Amino acid sequence: MDTTKVTVINEVKKPRRQPSVAGTRPTQSGTFRGAREPSRDIFVFRVEKGTIVSDIKQYIIDNEVQVRDIQCVSNENAMYCSYKVEIGVSNLSKVLESDFWPTGVNVRRFRQPKGNRNVNVEPI
């Protein structure tokens, strides 16, 4: 006679969430409004050394993209400058196009360095 015990584990089912509804009515009062559009960070690099933050910000604004934040993240001794630029998610595909940027400038999605995942970069 086999005396093997069998344990039955019941899987716990997660309750289904009700779908949410996003408001579409324009804001009529100045105090109650929804959250702003999510942000995305891009990394702009191989920029000429003498370029300053305001030059890049103005270039992006002139090309009809709103800049939420911009920070220089390059080392002082680097041959080129690098910048972390925060923009709205709706403009991400536009700024990742090669014809948006001047010749020689490279851009990609920003990836936080592994050692600094929980550290915020201080703006200049």
Stockholm file with secondary structure:
# STOCKHOLM 1.0

chainA/1-124         MDTTKVTVINEVKKPRRQPSVAGTRPTQSGTFRGAREPSRDIFVFRVEKGTIVSDIKQYIIDNEVQVRDIQCVSNENAMYCSYKVEIGVSNLSKVLESDFWPTGVNVRRFRQPKGNRNVNVEPI
#=GR chainA/1-124 SS CCCCCCCCCCCCCCCCCCCCCCCCSCCCSSSCCCCCCCEEEEEEEEECTTCCHHHHHHHHHHTTCCEEEEEECSCTTCSSEEEEEEEEGGGHHHHTSGGGSCTTCEEEECCCCGGGTTCCCCCC
#=GC SS_cons         CCCCCCCCCCCCCCCCCCCCCCCCSCCCSSSCCCCCCCEEEEEEEEECTTCCHHHHHHHHHHTTCCEEEEEECSCTTCSSEEEEEEEEGGGHHHHTSGGGSCTTCEEEECCCCGGGTTCCCCCC
//
